Each structure stands twice: as C-alpha cells, then as structure tokens.
Amino acid sequence: YKETITRKWNDDAIEDYKGTVKYTFGEMAEQMARIGILFKNAGIKKGDKIALCSPNSTNWAVTFLAVTAYEGVGVSIMANFATETIEGLVNHSDSKILFAAQNVQNQVNPANMPNLEGIVSLDNFDMVYGTEQFKKAMNNWDADFKAAYPNGFSKEDLNYNTDNFI
C-alpha cells in the first residue's frame, strides 16, 4: 500500500465520475492523514466504528481508506435507506462518527443516535454535528494537521499499520 502510493505519488489515483473531485496518490494520502489527525484528536481509537452513508464518491473512498489505515472499522450504509434505518444502523454498529452525504445530513437527527460523537459532510468535510470534543477537534483540524506536518505532508510521512489491509 505504502509502496504503491510512494511510487505513484503524482499520478491520478481517484476521480468522481463527474470529474468534480480528483486526487493524485499524494493528495489522497494527505487527505487520509488529515482524517487520521481528526480521528486522533476526536478520541477515536483502534477498532472504533466509523459510518459512511453516501452514494459512491471520491471523498467516500478516501474516507473509507483513512478509516482502514488508521485502524478503525468502516460501516457502509446505503444513502437511500429510510432515516430510521440509517439511525438504527449507526446505533447498532456503535459508530462514533458518521460521514454523510447532504441528503442524509438533512434527514438524520443526532438526538436519535446518542453514542454518535460527530457528523461530517462527505461533500466538503465540514462538521454538521459534534460533541464538545468533536467540535474542538474539527475547529483545530487545520492547525493540528500543520503542527503534525510543519514542512508539509510528503512520501516520508507515510506510516500505515498494515494489520487492517488485506
């Protein structure tokens, strides 16, 4: 995994079918690292569940890869499920964060998912809902990423635990 990203750093890795969001392997790795910083600062630990509820998209794929790379467990939920089903699956899986498409964000109620610490838009990675710790992690996200990688993110910064990869 690390070897492929390093070797193809400047090559195109993934693109939305409409071509609206596109990442090179290096940009994808950087976004994964940003998400990893968010997980760390939000108190997400190895084995915590992270739900993703959205149609297929570049940001869905990069987020799912980040969940795996940073030792979480991805919970994929169909975006066209009924609201009660989405909330029920988030609860049943004990997901800590829900990354969601706009239509899902607009229909779910965080009060119905008491163990959820945050909801993040898969459209632009903005916070939709958050507990105090999650709000703090989101508000400091850019600064925390810059502090972790003061010289910018590079190939040398790649460090993935391979236990979660097949």
C-alpha positions, 0 to 999 in steps of 0.5 A: 500500500505504502509502496504503491502510493510512494511510487505513484505519488503524482499520478491520478489515483481517484476521480468522481465520475463527474470529474468534480473531485480528483486526487493524485496518490499524494493528495489522497494520502494527505487527505487520509492523514488529515482524517487520521489527525481528526480521528486522533484528536476526536478520541477515536481509537483502534477498532472504533466504528466509523459510518459512511452513508453516501452514494459512491464518491471520491471523498467516500473512498478516501474516507473509507481508506483513512478509516482502514489505515488508521485502524478503525472499522468502516460501516457502509450504509446505503444513502437511500435507506429510510432515516430510521434505518440509517439511525438504527444502523449507526446505533447498532454498529456503535459508530462514533462518527458518521460521514454523510452525504447532504441528503442524509445530513438533512434527514438524520437527527443526532438526538436519535443516535446518542453514542454518535460523537460527530457528523461530517459532510462527505461533500466538503468535510465540514462538521454538521454535528459534534460533541464538545470534543468533536467540535474542538477537534474539527475547529483545530483540524487545520492547525493540528494537521500543520503542527503534525506536518510543519514542512508539509505532508510528503512520501516520508510521512507515510506510516500505515499499520498494515494489520487492517489491509488485506 
